[in-house]
Amino acid sequence: RQNSPFGPAKISMYLKRYHDVEISNSGVWRILKRLDLNRLPSSQRYKRHDRRWKRYEKQQPGHRVQIDVKFIAPLKGSSKRGHYFQFTAIDDCTRLRVLRIYPTLNQKTAIAFVDYVAAKLPFHIETIQTDNGSEFQSSFHWHVLDKGINHVYIKPRTPRLNGKVERSHRIDAEEFYRLLDGVTIDDTGMFNAKLQEWEDYYNYHRPHGGLAGQTPYERLKQKTQAPT
């Protein structure tokens, strides 16, 4: 809990998966309370059901893939001015993600990223969903359609409609970028190598609360395996 802001449910998942220790969520909470570690940051605290956004999930891999950009300030010690830009694609059904860092933000890099995503995901993409950012305008839009993929925009000023990719960016901040504090990375290629390690961990090893403790890859196998 001191290294990562996980709640009782996530801690219970990790203990069972990686340490073969079974303990209930309430049991974890009691231990955290005894150690005075039970309070989460305000952004992660419990919200009443009537104040939560309603969750939804597409039933087939590739039915809808959310794409967004995370702005990354130069890491400590870097000589690069300005920002890096993390492009993120997340499959609505499986939560499988594809990540890539670019030194510039424009339609050219957005097009390069969507080609990268289409080649990397192990299933056909039916629809890509983005916000109305300048990097996702006409050139990007028509490029996506030319690839035989539908492209839809969310309503302006409604980032919650891209909620899965937005939430995944918060996980990046809490579990990846926080660990890079004090690490000097002044090269896009090196940055992508580090990000690839994190992507692999997220897809293949990190249990996901929204998937009942499965990893995205485990959910993909579940959705694609032939019924017996």
C-alpha angles and dihedrals in degrees: 000000000000091000099041129022094238122157125225094271094053093044090051090052092051094047092052096043101043106022103029089235117139117202129152124248090247090051091054090048092052091052092048090049092050089053092044091243098114100104117090125203110279092253090062102039123120117283125201113256092245089057097049125094111249111254122228134178134196112234101222130054111253095018088118131001119191117214127191141152128242117203112225120198114219110279118247112288095016118138092206115110122215124015142314115227123222112203112202131191121187127183110231094217104043102019087230107160139205118198133189136169122219129183092220136042118220142107091278092061091042090055091047089051097049089051088050091050094048091051095046105044112087094226139050117272114227100180136013118204123200140160121252096269119148090248090064099051133113102316091047092042095053093042090057092048090049088057090058093254125125117234124205132179124218118232114278115269094012105109089159087076087066088046099140095055091041091052091047089055089056089053089051090054094047101040107024115023094040088060090053092061107130093015115121114221114171100162130074092216093054090045090054091049090056090044091051090056090052092046091053092049092048094049101039109024113021113093110226121220092209089055096051092256097314122128117239090253091052090052090049091053090048092052096045104038116107114253114253 
